[in-house]
Amino acid sequence: MSIVASFFNNRLKISLRQERAVLLVCTLIALLFWFFVKLSKSYRSEYVFDVIYLLPDEEAFLDNPPAQLNATVEGEGWDLLHFSLFNPRSPLIFDLRDFDLPSLDRRYLIDRLQRKVVASNVRIADLREDLINLSYEKKVSKKVPVRASLDLQFAPEHHLRGAVGIEPDSVELTGPVSLIDPIEQWRTDSTQLEALQKDVQVELPLARPQQEVIQIEPALVTVTVPVETFVEKTFLFVPVLIKNAPDSISIFPSTVKIVCVVGMSHYNEVSATDFTVEADLQGISPRAENNTVPLQLTRQPAAARSVRFVPASVEFFFQLPEVSGDRGG
């Protein structure tokens, strides 16, 4: 009995496996049939075409036209699948070197795209772009100086030792003449440097042009910020220069004290003779109620900062002429 039962069990297992295999094959056939039916129908799909515009070497766009066209492609599923998988991604080229086109309208664009895809048995059903304006003019190049856009914050008792260095100090701009001609300089991106107490060298990108048709070469510059320690220096008894003085007038005091801040590299170069403090007595009258006049600092060395002087004003006095006569006996 056990042999008979085992025989029937094995036959049952084989039968179940065969039924499963048949079911799987039938399912695959049904799926393939469904797939073929679906791919035989017509569909629409979005597709992006790259575009290249060829201009004469001496011309430049005022506004860059779109680098891509967004089209709706229609065709049978098989054709769309083949188009998506095997269509070469070669760009659509508009050669403007031999003829002048002010614009590309929708009809022209669709016609050019259709000619590009005709071999794939699909058609261009729609296009997102209605019109492409092609405005261009003479291309020029121009060198302009670079200006560093810096926000410098120094550590206490530190400041610039000299001018900020930029290398290279100029850049070449290329683009349409109407955009390039008015430009007199070009700035770097804004940058903040904090707590400066020694020389700093940084690479800064140039500011991005608002018009993408402007090309900048190079795109980076090296900026050097010279920093040094500054100390206070005092000069006593700097003479006051009297300007527009009437006859027989004197001032008091005749000298002032000058206090300034000087970088260590120029400390020994700055002297009292580098400063001029003036008292302008233009229009002064002997009958004036106020006999003081403010002082003005009219000359100072470039290396001196935060210059102040004491006192800020002086008094003036008219000297009466001496009376002389013969004495009789």
C-alpha positions in Angstrom: 0.0 0.0 0.0 2.8 2.4 0.8 4.3 1.9 -2.6 1.0 2.7 -4.3 0.5 5.8 -2.1 4.0 7.0 -2.9 3.4 6.5 -6.6 0.2 8.6 -6.6 1.8 11.3 -4.5 4.6 11.7 -6.9 2.2 11.8 -9.9 0.2 14.5 -8.1 3.3 16.6 -7.5 4.4 16.3 -11.1 0.9 17.2 -12.2 0.9 20.3 -10.0 4.3 21.4 -11.3 3.1 21.0 -14.9 0.0 23.0 -14.2 2.0 25.8 -12.7 4.4 25.9 -15.6 1.5 26.0 -18.1 -0.1 28.8 -16.0 3.1 30.8 -16.0 3.6 30.4 -19.8 0.0 31.4 -20.4 0.4 34.5 -18.2 3.6 35.5 -20.0 1.9 35.1 -23.4 -1.0 37.2 -22.2 1.3 39.9 -20.9 3.2 39.9 -24.2 0.0 40.1 -26.1 -1.2 43.0 -23.9 2.2 44.7 -24.3 2.0 44.4 -28.1 -1.5 45.7 -28.2 -0.6 48.7 -26.0 2.5 49.5 -28.1 0.4 49.4 -31.2 -1.7 52.4 -30.0 -0.9 56.0 -30.5 0.7 58.0 -27.7 2.2 61.4 -26.9 5.4 62.0 -25.0 7.4 65.1 -24.0 10.8 65.4 -25.5 13.6 67.9 -25.2 15.7 68.9 -28.2 19.1 70.6 -27.7 19.7 73.6 -29.9 22.8 75.3 -31.3 23.0 78.7 -33.0 25.9 79.5 -35.2 26.7 83.2 -35.5 29.4 84.9 -37.5 32.6 85.3 -35.4 32.2 89.1 -35.3 28.6 89.0 -34.0 27.2 88.3 -30.5 23.7 87.8 -29.1 22.1 90.6 -27.1 20.0 87.9 -25.3 20.8 84.3 -25.4 18.1 82.3 -27.2 16.9 79.1 -25.5 19.3 76.2 -25.6 16.5 73.7 -25.7 13.1 73.2 -27.3 10.3 71.4 -25.5 8.2 69.4 -27.9 5.3 66.9 -27.7 6.1 63.9 -29.9 3.3 61.7 -31.2 3.5 58.2 -32.6 2.8 54.5 -32.0 4.2 53.0 -28.9 6.8 51.0 -30.8 8.0 54.1 -32.7 8.1 56.2 -29.5 10.0 53.5 -27.7 12.5 53.2 -30.5 12.8 57.0 -30.8 13.5 57.3 -27.1 16.1 54.6 -27.0 17.9 54.9 -30.3 17.4 58.4 -31.6 20.8 60.1 -31.7 21.0 63.1 -29.3 22.4 65.4 -32.0 21.4 69.0 -31.5 19.2 71.0 -33.8 21.5 73.5 -35.5 20.4 77.0 -36.7 23.2 78.4 -38.9 22.9 82.2 -39.0 26.2 82.8 -40.7 24.8 82.8 -44.3 21.4 84.5 -43.8 19.9 86.9 -41.3 16.9 85.8 -39.4 15.4 88.2 -36.8 13.3 85.5 -35.3 12.2 81.8 -35.5 8.4 81.4 -35.4 6.5 78.4 -34.2 5.7 77.0 -37.7 9.4 77.2 -38.7 10.5 75.5 -35.5 8.0 72.6 -35.8 9.0 72.1 -39.5 12.7 71.9 -38.6 12.0 69.5 -35.8 9.7 67.3 -38.0 12.5 67.0 -40.6 14.8 65.9 -37.8 12.5 63.1 -36.5 10.9 62.0 -39.8 13.0 58.9 -40.1 11.7 57.7 -36.7 8.0 57.5 -37.8 7.0 60.0 -35.2 5.6 63.5 -35.6 5.9 66.8 -33.7 2.4 67.4 -32.3 3.1 70.5 -30.2 5.8 72.9 -29.2 6.0 74.9 -26.0 8.0 77.8 -27.6 5.9 80.1 -29.8 8.7 82.5 -31.0 12.4 82.8 -30.6 13.8 86.3 -31.0 17.3 86.5 -32.5 18.7 89.9 -31.6 22.5 90.2 -32.2 25.0 92.9 -33.0 28.7 93.5 -33.4 30.9 91.6 -30.9 33.7 93.5 -29.2 36.3 92.9 -26.5 37.5 95.4 -23.9 39.9 95.4 -20.9 38.6 97.1 -17.8 40.2 97.5 -14.3 39.1 95.2 -11.5 37.7 96.7 -8.2 37.6 94.5 -5.1 34.3 94.6 -3.2 35.7 94.2 0.3 34.3 94.7 3.8 37.4 94.9 5.9 37.2 94.6 9.7 40.5 95.0 11.5 41.7 93.7 14.9 42.3 96.5 17.4 45.3 98.8 16.6 45.5 97.3 13.0 44.8 98.8 9.7 45.8 98.8 6.0 49.5 99.2 5.3 48.9 100.3 1.7 46.7 99.8 -1.3 44.9 96.5 -1.8 46.6 94.5 -4.5 44.7 92.7 -7.3 46.2 90.3 -9.7 45.5 90.5 -12.5 44.4 94.1 -12.1 42.2 94.0 -15.3 39.9 91.6 -17.1 38.8 91.2 -20.6 35.0 91.5 -21.4 33.6 90.1 -24.6 30.0 90.6 -25.8 27.7 92.9 -27.9 29.0 96.4 -28.3 26.0 98.1 -26.8 26.6 96.2 -23.5 30.4 96.3 -23.4 31.1 99.9 -24.3 29.5 101.6 -21.2 31.4 99.4 -18.7 34.4 101.2 -17.1 35.3 98.7 -14.4 34.3 95.2 -13.0 33.9 94.3 -9.4 34.6 91.1 -7.5 31.9 89.3 -5.5 31.4 91.0 -2.2 33.5 89.5 0.6 33.9 90.2 4.3 37.2 89.7 6.1 37.2 90.0 9.9 39.7 90.5 12.7 42.6 91.3 10.3 46.0 91.5 12.0 48.3 90.3 9.2 48.5 90.3 5.4 45.8 88.2 3.8 45.6 86.8 0.3 42.4 85.4 -1.1 41.1 84.3 -4.5 37.8 86.0 -5.4 35.4 85.3 -8.2 34.4 88.2 -10.4 30.8 89.4 -10.1 28.5 87.5 -12.4 27.2 89.7 -15.2 23.5 90.4 -15.3 23.5 89.6 -19.0 24.7 86.1 -19.7 25.9 87.1 -23.1 28.9 88.9 -21.5 32.0 86.7 -21.2 34.7 87.5 -18.6 38.3 86.3 -18.7 39.7 85.4 -16.3 36.9 84.4 -13.9 39.0 84.7 -10.7 41.5 87.3 -9.3 43.9 87.1 -6.4 43.4 89.9 -3.8 46.2 90.9 -1.3 45.3 92.9 1.7 48.4 94.4 3.5 47.8 94.8 7.2 50.1 96.2 9.9 50.0 97.5 13.5 49.2 101.2 14.0 50.5 103.2 17.0 49.9 106.7 18.3 52.4 109.4 17.7 52.5 112.9 19.2 54.1 116.1 17.9 54.5 119.1 20.2 54.8 122.8 19.3 53.7 122.6 15.7 53.5 126.2 14.5 50.2 127.7 13.4 50.3 129.4 10.0 48.5 132.7 9.9 46.5 133.3 6.7 45.1 136.6 5.4 46.4 138.4 8.5 45.9 142.2 8.8 48.8 144.3 9.9 49.7 144.4 13.6 48.0 141.2 14.6 49.2 138.3 16.7 47.7 135.0 17.9 47.8 132.9 21.0 48.9 130.2 21.3 51.2 130.2 18.3 51.7 126.4 18.3 49.5 123.3 18.7 49.9 119.7 19.7 49.1 117.1 17.0 48.2 113.5 17.8 47.8 110.9 15.1 47.9 107.2 14.4 50.7 105.9 12.2 51.6 102.4 10.8 54.8 100.9 12.1 56.3 100.8 8.6 56.0 104.6 8.4 56.5 105.6 12.0 60.0 107.1 11.5 59.0 108.8 8.2 56.3 111.1 9.7 57.4 114.3 11.2 55.9 117.6 12.5 56.9 119.4 9.2 54.5 117.1 7.3 51.5 118.9 8.9 50.1 122.4 8.3 47.6 124.0 10.7 46.2 127.3 9.6 44.3 130.2 11.2 42.4 132.1 8.5 41.9 135.8 9.6 40.1 136.9 6.5 37.6 139.6 7.4 38.7 139.9 11.0 37.8 143.3 12.5 39.4 145.0 15.6 35.9 145.7 16.8 34.9 142.0 16.7 33.3 140.9 19.9 34.7 137.4 19.6 38.5 137.3 19.3 38.8 133.6 18.6 39.3 131.9 15.2 39.0 128.1 14.5 42.1 126.2 13.2 42.1 124.1 10.1 44.3 121.2 9.2 45.2 121.8 5.6 48.0 119.3 5.0 48.9 116.0 6.5 50.9 112.9 5.3 49.1 110.0 3.7 50.5 107.7 6.4 48.9 109.5 9.3 45.3 108.6 10.3 42.9 110.0 12.9 44.7 113.3 13.1 43.6 115.7 15.9 45.1 118.8 17.3 44.9 120.8 20.5 43.7 123.5 20.9 41.0 123.7 18.2 41.1 127.5 18.1 43.4 130.4 18.9 42.9 134.0 20.1 43.9 136.9 18.0 45.1 140.4 19.2 45.6 143.7 17.4 48.8 145.4 18.5 48.5 149.2 18.7 51.4 151.1 17.2 53.7 152.8 19.6 53.4 156.6 19.9 56.7 158.5 19.9 57.4 162.3 20.2 60.0 164.9 21.1 60.2 165.8 24.8 60.8 169.6 25.5 62.4 171.2 28.5 
